[in-house]
Amino acid sequence: MEDARIHTGADGRTADARRGCTGLDNPDEPLKCVFSTVSEIKVGTGTTAKKQRSKLLWYVQQCGFDQFGVRKINPQFVPVGDERIIDQEALLTSYTPEVEIHNTRVEPAMIALKKTIVKGDKHREKGEPLSAEMEYAKALDVDETNVRAIFGLGLVYLGRSDKKNSRTVFEQLLGLHAAFSEEHKHLFNEFGIQLRKSGLFDEAVQYYSRAVELTEADENLYYNLARAFYEKNDWEHSVEFAARSLSIKPDHDHSLNLCKVAVALAGNDDLRARYGKPPVPDAVARKAGRCAGIEPGADEMTIEISPAGVDGRLSSSSLMMELEQEK
C-alpha cells in the first residue's frame, strides 16, 4: 500500500477541486482540504551523505474565523490523532494545498472508513456481535485511534461479558481526549453505563472521573459518576456527585432519587439489609436530605432509582425501589 509520506513532485494544486476540497477559492466557505509540509532528512554519513526532501500530508479543517484544525494523515490516507489548532498565518506560511490527493485518495478513504463503522454499528444494534466485531476490526486496521470504532468494539466486548478485552478497550479510551468530546458524548455515556452494568465499578468510576476532567460540567455525567459510587457502596462520593448534578439542574430526577435513597437507608438496618447497603454516615445523610429537600426520619417517602439509562433517562430495564419508612 502506498505510504502517505509523499516525496517531492506530488503537487496537486492544479487539480479539479469540485469533489470535496472547499474554501480555497471561496472565502465564504469553511476550508476543508489536504495540505502538505516539506521536511528535509539527511541520508548516509560523511562524503556520501545526501539530503532528501519529503512531504507530510495533513488534513486541515476550518473551525473558526482564524482557527484551523490540523490532523496528520496516516499511510492509509485517513486523518488520525488529536487535532492541533493553528491560525491562518501559520497555514499560509508553512502548508501547501494538495487538492488532487484530497479528492482522489483521502476523501474516498474517509468515506470507506465511515461506511465500515456504520456497518459495525448496524450489526451491533441488530444483536450480531461477531459481524460487528469484524467491521470494527477492519476500521481499526485503517485507523487504530478511531474513537467510534473503539467504542463500538468495547460495547461488543461488554455485551458478551468479556471483561479482559473490555478493560483493554477501557484503558485505550482513557488515553484519547477525543473520546470525551461533545461529538462522542452519547457513545462515552453508553460505554460508561455498560461498564457499571457489567460490574466493572472501579473502571466506571475511573472512566467518568476522566470524563469530568476533560468535558464541560454536565448534570447527567455527574449523576452517572454518583451512580457508580453508589454501586461501590461509597456513600460520601455518591452523594457528593449527586449534589454537583443538582447544582447544575436542581430538578434532576435521578440525582434527587439517589439522595432520597441515602436518606431512607440512613439509620434503617432492615432496609439496608434488604438492599445490601452499608450504613450511611450521619453527615452524608444530612447532606443528601438537604439536596432532596427532606430530612432523615421523614414519616413516609416513595423512592425510585435507575441503575441503567442513558443521559440520566430511565431505561426499560430500570430497577424501581419503592420504600416506605415506618411511622
SEFI-841143 format. One record per residue: x, y, z negated of N, C-alpha, C in turn; residue in one letter. Coordinates in steps of 0.1 Angstrom, whole numbers, padded with zeros to 4 digits, always signed. Example, Ala and Ser with C-alpha at 12.3 -4.5 7.8 and 13.67 -1.06 7.14 Angstrom:
BEGIN
+0132-0057-0078+0123-0045-0078+0132-0033-0078A +0128-0022-0071+0137-0011-0071+0129+0000-0079S 
//
This chain:
BEGIN
+0009-0012+0000+0000+0000+0000+0009+0012+0000M +0005+0022+0008+0013+0034+0009+0013+0042-0004E +0024+0047-0008+0025+0055-0020+0021+0069-0018D +0015+0075-0028+0011+0089-0027+0022+0099-0029A +0034+0094-0031+0046+0103-0031+0051+0104-0017R +0048+0115-0009+0049+0115+0005+0061+0124+0008I +0070+0119+0017+0082+0126+0020+0080+0138+0030H +0089+0146+0031+0088+0158+0039+0084+0155+0053T +0075+0163+0058+0070+0161+0071+0055+0158+0071G +0049+0154+0060+0035+0151+0059+0028+0164+0054A +0024+0172+0064+0017+0185+0061+0004+0186+0069D -0007+0186+0061-0020+0185+0068-0027+0199+0068G -0020+0210+0067-0027+0223+0066-0034+0226+0079R -0031+0221+0090-0038+0224+0102-0050+0215+0105T -0053+0205+0096-0063+0196+0098-0077+0202+0096A -0087+0195+0102-0101+0199+0101-0106+0198+0087D -0111+0209+0081-0115+0208+0067-0129+0206+0065A -0136+0202+0075-0151+0201+0074-0156+0191+0064R -0148+0180+0062-0154+0169+0054-0155+0172+0039R -0144+0176+0032-0146+0177+0018-0138+0188+0011G -0127+0192+0018-0119+0203+0012-0126+0216+0013C -0128+0223+0002-0136+0235+0002-0128+0247-0005T -0132+0259-0002-0127+0271-0009-0114+0277-0003G -0108+0270+0007-0096+0276+0013-0099+0288+0021L -0109+0287+0029-0112+0298+0038-0123+0307+0034D -0131+0302+0024-0143+0310+0019-0141+0312+0004N -0138+0324+0000-0136+0327-0014-0148+0326-0023P -0160+0325-0016-0173+0323-0024-0175+0309-0028D -0167+0300-0022-0169+0286-0025-0158+0282-0036E -0162+0274-0046-0151+0269-0055-0141+0260-0048P -0129+0262-0051-0118+0254-0045-0118+0240-0049L -0117+0231-0040-0116+0216-0042-0107+0210-0031K -0095+0207-0034-0087+0202-0023-0074+0195-0029C -0067+0188-0020-0054+0182-0024-0043+0192-0021V -0034+0193-0030-0022+0202-0028-0010+0194-0031F +0002+0199-0026+0014+0192-0029+0024+0202-0035S +0034+0196-0042+0046+0203-0046+0058+0196-0042T +0068+0204-0039+0081+0198-0034+0091+0197-0045V +0098+0186-0045+0109+0184-0055+0121+0178-0048S +0132+0181-0053+0145+0176-0048+0151+0166-0058E +0155+0154-0053+0162+0145-0061+0175+0141-0055I +0185+0138-0064+0199+0135-0059+0200+0120-0059K +0204+0115-0047+0206+0101-0045+0221+0098-0043V +0226+0088-0050+0240+0085-0049+0249+0093-0058G +0262+0091-0057+0272+0098-0065+0284+0102-0057T +0291+0111-0062+0304+0115-0056+0302+0121-0042G +0311+0118-0033+0310+0123-0019+0298+0118-0011T +0293+0107-0016+0281+0101-0008+0268+0106-0013T +0268+0115-0023+0256+0120-0029+0248+0128-0019A +0235+0126-0019+0226+0134-0010+0214+0139-0017K +0209+0150-0012+0196+0155-0018+0184+0151-0009K +0174+0146-0016+0162+0141-0008+0150+0149-0013Q +0143+0155-0004+0131+0162-0008+0119+0153-0007R +0110+0154-0016+0098+0146-0016+0086+0155-0021S +0074+0150-0017+0062+0158-0021+0054+0149-0031K +0049+0156-0041+0040+0150-0050+0026+0156-0047L +0016+0147-0048+0003+0152-0045-0005+0154-0057L -0014+0165-0057-0022+0169-0068-0036+0172-0063W -0046+0168-0072-0060+0172-0069-0063+0184-0077Y -0067+0195-0069-0070+0208-0076-0084+0211-0074V -0091+0215-0085-0105+0218-0085-0107+0231-0093Q -0113+0241-0088-0115+0253-0095-0126+0251-0106Q -0122+0257-0118-0132+0255-0129-0135+0269-0135C -0130+0280-0129-0133+0293-0134-0128+0303-0124G -0130+0316-0128-0126+0326-0118-0112+0326-0115F -0103+0324-0125-0089+0323-0123-0083+0311-0130D -0091+0300-0129-0087+0287-0136-0088+0276-0126Q -0078+0268-0125-0078+0257-0116-0073+0244-0123F -0081+0234-0123-0077+0221-0129-0069+0213-0120G -0057+0208-0125-0048+0201-0116-0046+0187-0122V -0048+0176-0114-0045+0163-0118-0036+0156-0108R -0027+0148-0113-0018+0140-0104-0026+0130-0096K -0022+0127-0084-0028+0117-0075-0018+0105-0075I -0024+0093-0079-0016+0081-0080-0013+0074-0067N -0006+0063-0067-0003+0056-0054-0015+0051-0047P -0026+0050-0054-0039+0045-0047-0047+0057-0042Q -0041+0069-0043-0047+0081-0038-0060+0086-0045F -0060+0084-0059-0071+0089-0067-0065+0098-0078V -0072+0108-0082-0067+0117-0093-0067+0109-0106P -0057+0111-0114-0056+0103-0127-0051+0113-0138V -0053+0109-0150-0047+0116-0161-0055+0128-0165G -0050+0134-0176-0057+0146-0181-0055+0158-0172D -0064+0167-0171-0064+0179-0163-0055+0189-0169E -0047+0196-0161-0039+0207-0166-0044+0220-0159R -0046+0230-0166-0051+0243-0161-0040+0253-0157I -0041+0258-0145-0032+0268-0140-0040+0280-0135I -0033+0291-0133-0040+0303-0127-0038+0304-0112D -0044+0313-0106-0043+0314-0091-0028+0318-0087Q -0022+0326-0094-0008+0329-0091+0001+0317-0090E +0000+0308-0100+0008+0296-0100+0004+0287-0089A -0009+0286-0086-0013+0278-0075-0008+0283-0061L -0008+0296-0059-0004+0301-0046+0012+0301-0045L +0018+0302-0056+0033+0302-0056+0039+0288-0055T +0034+0278-0061+0040+0265-0062+0034+0254-0054S +0021+0256-0050+0014+0245-0044+0010+0248-0029Y +0010+0237-0021+0007+0238-0007-0005+0230-0004T -0016+0235+0003-0028+0227+0005-0025+0215+0015P -0031+0204+0013-0029+0192+0021-0043+0187+0025E -0049+0194+0035-0063+0192+0038-0065+0178+0045V -0056+0174+0054-0058+0161+0060-0057+0150+0050E -0048+0150+0041-0047+0140+0031-0059+0139+0022I -0064+0151+0019-0077+0152+0011-0088+0144+0019H -0090+0148+0031-0101+0143+0039-0100+0128+0043N -0088+0124+0046-0086+0110+0051-0082+0100+0041T -0076+0104+0030-0071+0095+0020-0077+0096+0006R -0077+0108+0001-0081+0110-0013-0096+0109-0015V -0103+0117-0007-0118+0117-0008-0124+0103-0006E -0120+0096+0005-0125+0082+0006-0122+0073-0005P -0110+0075-0011-0106+0066-0022-0114+0069-0035A -0117+0082-0037-0125+0086-0048-0140+0081-0047M -0145+0082-0034-0159+0077-0032-0159+0062-0034I -0149+0055-0029-0149+0040-0031-0148+0036-0046A -0140+0043-0053-0139+0041-0068-0152+0043-0075L -0159+0054-0071-0172+0057-0078-0182+0046-0075K -0182+0041-0062-0192+0031-0059-0189+0018-0067K -0176+0015-0069-0173+0003-0076-0178+0004-0091T -0176+0016-0097-0181+0017-0111-0196+0017-0111I -0203+0023-0102-0217+0022-0101-0222+0008-0100V -0215+0000-0093-0219-0014-0092-0217-0021-0105K -0207-0018-0112-0204-0023-0125-0215-0019-0135G -0219-0007-0135-0230-0002-0143-0243-0009-0141D -0246-0011-0128-0259-0018-0124-0259-0032-0129K -0248-0039-0128-0247-0053-0133-0248-0053-0148H -0242-0044-0155-0243-0044-0169-0257-0041-0174R -0264-0032-0167-0278-0028-0171-0287-0040-0168E -0284-0048-0158-0292-0060-0154-0289-0072-0163K -0280-0071-0172-0276-0082-0180-0267-0092-0173G -0259-0087-0164-0249-0096-0157-0235-0092-0160E -0231-0096-0173-0218-0091-0178-0206-0096-0170P -0206-0108-0164-0194-0113-0157-0192-0105-0144L -0203-0102-0137-0202-0094-0125-0198-0080-0128S -0203-0074-0139-0200-0061-0144-0185-0060-0147A -0180-0070-0154-0166-0070-0158-0157-0070-0145E -0161-0078-0135-0153-0079-0123-0152-0065-0116M -0163-0058-0116-0163-0045-0109-0155-0035-0117E -0157-0035-0130-0149-0025-0138-0134-0028-0137Y -0130-0041-0136-0116-0045-0135-0111-0040-0121A -0119-0041-0111-0115-0036-0098-0112-0021-0099K -0121-0014-0106-0119+0001-0107-0106+0004-0115A -0104-0004-0125-0092-0001-0133-0079-0005-0126L -0080-0014-0116-0068-0017-0108-0064-0004-0099D -0074+0004-0096-0072+0016-0088-0068+0028-0097V -0075+0029-0109-0072+0040-0118-0073+0034-0133D -0062+0031-0139-0062+0024-0152-0066+0033-0163E -0068+0046-0160-0073+0055-0171-0087+0060-0168T -0094+0054-0159-0108+0058-0156-0117+0056-0168N -0122+0067-0173-0130+0067-0185-0143+0059-0184V -0150+0061-0173-0162+0054-0171-0160+0039-0170R -0150+0034-0163-0147+0020-0162-0143+0014-0176A -0135+0022-0183-0130+0017-0196-0142+0015-0206I -0151+0026-0206-0163+0025-0214-0172+0013-0210F -0174+0011-0197-0182+0000-0192-0176-0013-0196G -0163-0015-0195-0157-0028-0199-0158-0030-0214L -0156-0019-0222-0158-0020-0236-0172-0025-0240G -0182-0019-0233-0196-0022-0236-0199-0037-0233L -0193-0042-0222-0194-0056-0218-0188-0065-0229V -0176-0061-0234-0170-0069-0245-0178-0069-0258Y -0183-0057-0261-0191-0056-0273-0204-0064-0272L -0210-0064-0260-0222-0071-0258-0221-0086-0259G -0209-0091-0257-0207-0106-0258-0199-0109-0271R -0198-0100-0280-0192-0101-0293-0177-0105-0292S -0171-0100-0282-0156-0103-0280-0149-0092-0288D -0147-0094-0300-0141-0083-0309-0126-0080-0305K -0119-0091-0301-0105-0088-0298-0103-0079-0286K -0110-0081-0275-0109-0072-0264-0116-0059-0267N -0127-0059-0275-0133-0047-0278-0124-0037-0286S -0116-0043-0295-0106-0035-0302-0095-0029-0293R -0091-0037-0283-0081-0033-0273-0087-0020-0265T -0099-0021-0261-0105-0010-0254-0107+0002-0263V -0111-0001-0276-0112+0010-0286-0099+0017-0288F -0088+0010-0289-0075+0017-0290-0072+0025-0278E -0075+0020-0266-0072+0028-0254-0080+0041-0254Q -0093+0040-0258-0102+0052-0257-0097+0062-0267L -0092+0058-0279-0088+0068-0288-0077+0077-0283L -0069+0072-0274-0058+0080-0268-0062+0088-0256G -0074+0088-0252-0079+0095-0240-0087+0107-0244L -0082+0119-0243-0090+0131-0246-0103+0131-0238H -0102+0127-0225-0113+0128-0216-0124+0120-0220A -0122+0109-0228-0132+0100-0232-0143+0107-0241A -0139+0118-0247-0148+0125-0256-0152+0139-0251F -0151+0140-0238-0156+0152-0231-0171+0152-0230S -0177+0164-0228-0191+0165-0226-0196+0157-0215E -0188+0155-0204-0192+0147-0193-0195+0133-0196E -0188+0128-0207-0190+0114-0210-0197+0112-0224H -0204+0122-0228-0210+0122-0241-0219+0110-0244K -0228+0107-0234-0237+0096-0235-0229+0083-0237H -0219+0081-0229-0211+0069-0230-0204+0067-0243L -0197+0078-0248-0190+0076-0260-0199+0075-0272F -0211+0080-0272-0221+0078-0282-0226+0063-0282N -0228+0058-0270-0233+0044-0269-0222+0035-0273E -0210+0037-0270-0199+0028-0274-0197+0028-0289F -0198+0040-0295-0197+0041-0310-0208+0033-0317G -0220+0035-0312-0231+0028-0318-0230+0013-0317I -0225+0008-0305-0223-0006-0303-0211-0011-0312Q -0201-0003-0315-0191-0007-0324-0197-0010-0338L -0206-0001-0342-0213-0003-0355-0222-0015-0355R -0230-0017-0345-0239-0028-0344-0232-0041-0344K -0219-0041-0339-0211-0053-0338-0204-0056-0351S -0206-0048-0361-0199-0050-0374-0185-0044-0375G -0181-0037-0365-0168-0031-0365-0168-0017-0371L -0171-0017-0384-0174-0004-0391-0162+0005-0393F -0150-0001-0395-0138+0007-0396-0135+0014-0383D -0137+0006-0372-0134+0011-0359-0144+0022-0356E -0157+0020-0360-0167+0030-0357-0164+0044-0364A -0160+0043-0377-0156+0055-0384-0144+0062-0378V -0134+0054-0374-0122+0060-0368-0126+0066-0354Q -0134+0059-0347-0138+0064-0334-0146+0077-0335Y -0156+0078-0343-0164+0090-0345-0156+0101-0351Y -0146+0098-0360-0138+0108-0366-0129+0114-0355S -0125+0106-0346-0117+0112-0334-0126+0121-0326R -0138+0117-0324-0147+0125-0316-0150+0138-0322A -0151+0138-0335-0153+0151-0343-0141+0160-0341V -0129+0155-0340-0117+0163-0338-0117+0169-0324E -0122+0162-0314-0120+0166-0300-0132+0173-0294L -0144+0173-0301-0155+0179-0294-0161+0190-0303T -0171+0197-0297-0178+0207-0305-0187+0201-0315E -0190+0208-0325-0199+0203-0336-0212+0199-0330A -0217+0187-0334-0229+0182-0328-0236+0174-0340D -0249+0177-0342-0256+0171-0353-0257+0155-0351E -0259+0151-0339-0260+0136-0337-0247+0129-0339N -0236+0135-0335-0223+0130-0338-0220+0128-0353L -0223+0139-0360-0222+0138-0375-0231+0127-0381Y -0243+0126-0376-0252+0116-0381-0246+0102-0378Y -0241+0099-0366-0236+0086-0363-0224+0083-0372N -0216+0093-0375-0204+0091-0384-0210+0088-0398L -0220+0095-0403-0226+0093-0416-0232+0079-0416A -0238+0074-0405-0244+0061-0405-0233+0050-0406R -0222+0052-0399-0211+0043-0400-0206+0042-0415A -0204+0053-0421-0200+0053-0436-0211+0046-0444F -0223+0047-0441-0234+0040-0448-0232+0025-0447Y -0228+0020-0436-0226+0006-0434-0214+0001-0442E -0204+0010-0444-0192+0007-0452-0195+0009-0467K -0207+0012-0470-0211+0014-0485-0203+0026-0491N -0200+0036-0483-0192+0048-0487-0203+0059-0488D -0209+0060-0500-0220+0070-0502-0214+0084-0500W -0203+0087-0506-0198+0100-0506-0196+0106-0492E -0189+0098-0483-0187+0103-0470-0200+0103-0461H -0208+0093-0464-0221+0092-0457-0230+0104-0459S -0231+0108-0471-0240+0120-0474-0233+0133-0470V -0219+0133-0471-0212+0145-0466-0214+0148-0451E -0214+0137-0443-0216+0140-0429-0230+0141-0425F -0239+0135-0433-0253+0138-0431-0256+0152-0434A -0250+0158-0444-0251+0172-0448-0246+0181-0437A -0235+0177-0430-0230+0185-0419-0239+0185-0407R -0245+0173-0405-0255+0173-0394-0267+0182-0397S -0271+0182-0410-0283+0191-0413-0279+0206-0414L -0266+0209-0415-0262+0223-0415-0263+0228-0401S -0263+0219-0391-0264+0223-0377-0279+0223-0373I -0286+0213-0377-0300+0212-0374-0307+0207-0387K -0313+0216-0395-0319+0213-0408-0331+0203-0407P -0337+0201-0395-0348+0192-0394-0344+0179-0387D -0331+0176-0387-0327+0164-0380-0332+0152-0388H -0342+0145-0383-0350+0134-0390-0341+0124-0396D -0332+0118-0388-0324+0107-0393-0314+0110-0403H -0308+0122-0403-0299+0127-0413-0307+0129-0426S -0319+0135-0425-0328+0136-0436-0332+0123-0443L -0335+0113-0434-0339+0100-0439-0327+0093-0446N -0315+0095-0441-0303+0089-0447-0301+0095-0461L -0303+0108-0462-0302+0114-0476-0313+0109-0485C -0325+0107-0480-0336+0101-0488-0333+0087-0493K -0327+0079-0484-0323+0066-0489-0313+0067-0501V -0303+0076-0500-0294+0077-0511-0301+0081-0524A -0311+0090-0522-0319+0094-0534-0327+0083-0540V -0333+0075-0531-0342+0065-0535-0334+0053-0542A -0322+0051-0537-0314+0040-0543-0307+0044-0555L -0306+0057-0558-0298+0061-0570-0305+0057-0582A -0299+0049-0591-0304+0045-0604-0315+0034-0603G -0316+0028-0591-0326+0017-0590-0319+0004-0586N -0316-0004-0596-0308-0016-0594-0316-0026-0585D -0329-0027-0587-0336-0037-0579-0336-0033-0564D -0338-0020-0562-0339-0016-0548-0325-0017-0541L -0314-0014-0548-0301-0016-0543-0298-0031-0540R -0302-0039-0549-0300-0054-0547-0308-0059-0535A -0320-0053-0533-0328-0057-0521-0321-0054-0508R -0313-0043-0507-0307-0039-0495-0292-0041-0496Y -0287-0047-0506-0272-0050-0507-0263-0037-0508G -0268-0027-0515-0260-0014-0515-0254-0012-0529K -0243-0005-0530-0237-0002-0543-0243+0009-0550P -0240+0012-0562-0246+0024-0569-0242+0037-0562P -0252+0046-0563-0249+0059-0557-0244+0069-0568V -0232+0074-0567-0228+0084-0577-0238+0095-0579P -0239+0099-0592-0248+0110-0595-0247+0122-0587D -0234+0127-0586-0232+0139-0578-0236+0138-0563A -0234+0126-0558-0238+0123-0544-0253+0123-0543V -0259+0117-0552-0274+0116-0552-0280+0130-0553A -0274+0139-0561-0279+0152-0563-0277+0160-0549R -0266+0158-0543-0263+0165-0531-0273+0160-0520K -0275+0147-0519-0285+0141-0510-0299+0147-0512A -0302+0148-0525-0315+0154-0528-0317+0168-0524G -0306+0176-0525-0307+0190-0521-0309+0190-0506R -0301+0182-0499-0302+0182-0484-0316+0178-0479C -0322+0168-0486-0335+0163-0482-0347+0171-0488A -0344+0180-0497-0354+0188-0503-0362+0180-0514G -0356+0170-0520-0362+0162-0531-0352+0160-0542I -0356+0155-0553-0347+0152-0564-0348+0137-0568E -0336+0132-0573-0337+0118-0577-0348+0116-0588P -0355+0105-0586-0366+0102-0596-0379+0107-0592G -0380+0112-0579-0394+0116-0574-0403+0104-0575A -0416+0107-0578-0426+0097-0581-0428+0087-0569D -0429+0093-0557-0432+0084-0546-0426+0090-0533E -0421+0081-0525-0414+0085-0513-0414+0074-0503M -0416+0078-0490-0415+0068-0479-0403+0072-0471T -0395+0062-0467-0382+0065-0461-0381+0056-0448I -0376+0062-0438-0373+0055-0425-0358+0057-0422E -0351+0047-0418-0338+0049-0413-0335+0039-0402I -0328+0045-0392-0324+0037-0380-0310+0033-0380S -0306+0020-0379-0293+0016-0377-0287+0017-0363P -0296+0019-0354-0292+0020-0340-0297+0033-0334A -0300+0034-0321-0304+0046-0315-0293+0053-0308G -0296+0060-0298-0286+0068-0290-0289+0083-0292V -0279+0091-0295-0280+0105-0298-0290+0108-0309D -0290+0099-0319-0299+0101-0330-0313+0097-0328G -0317+0091-0317-0331+0087-0315-0333+0073-0319R -0345+0070-0324-0349+0057-0328-0349+0048-0316L -0344+0036-0317-0345+0026-0306-0356+0016-0309S -0359+0007-0299-0369-0003-0301-0365-0013-0312S -0352-0014-0315-0348-0024-0325-0345-0018-0338S -0351-0006-0340-0348+0002-0353-0352-0006-0365S -0344-0005-0375-0348-0011-0388-0355+0000-0396L -0367-0004-0401-0375+0006-0409-0375+0001-0423M -0371+0010-0432-0372+0008-0446-0382+0016-0453M -0392+0010-0458-0403+0018-0465-0401+0015-0480E -0398+0026-0487-0395+0025-0501-0405+0033-0509L -0410+0027-0519-0419+0034-0529-0413+0032-0543E -0410+0044-0549-0404+0043-0562-0416+0043-0572Q -0414+0033-0582-0425+0032-0592-0426+0045-0601E -0438+0048-0605-0440+0059-0614-0435+0057-0628K 
//
